[in-house]
Amino acid sequence: MTIIERIREICKERKLPVSKLEKELGYGNGYLNPKKISAIPSDRLVEIANYLNIPVSEITVGIIKNPAAKTGNGAKIGKLFSLDDEGRRLFESFLELAEENPDTAKRFLEFAVQELRSGKRVD
């Protein structure tokens, strides 16, 4: 499932017309049409996540489904976007690759978390 498909699915679950989301965020009608665009800039991804009141990770990799987890992680996920230019570029590249290979992306994140918790540097 692509990021756009995930956004559309979340809207459907909430009975929120995608056209309303597009209009309220100032996007053109049909902006979130998977036939029109294949990727969303990170600033718009944050805007959409904020509008839906969910962490960006729920849109990008669909991993946070527990409503209690959403409130605790939303602020932490937002910190990703306070990265420097290099960090943002790497994160955006990761998001693109995660969309193409979600299982590999998930395994990578699990590995990185395990390494960071163990105190090892991931260079």
Steps between C-alpha positions, in 0.01 A plus 500: 500500500639839403502808722218654298295182524558496877382860532191421295433189712530697826257759362261222399517344848415839651228572244696810402480588131849531352378809316426666837852426626647637175286815517566574869875462453497719189595225255354479152196281439623148428848564644486171692424299189749213467487540121618863526789478749717220632664676796407772746751761619585462868348837596165398353525159663536674837205729421281202411605305810431803720161551337412134559651519852722197442875444497672520163608137544140383479485644151848407385527144625165438664654367820314692771145375533456522877317827584684525833834479319404782264492768765833401650686472172359795307739753652798268463424441133471876453860536622616315190423812305729717711794315344760688302488498119702179474280325757181607320642387165585159645161468666318593178707242311413242764128581462517450125681169539265392779205551268661269243624241754300527824617166644866587449443845650334349805788254551750785466318705764481201734874448456579870557286513816665186636847640430419836657353338810811288540712815506681418179560769242335444165753650256 
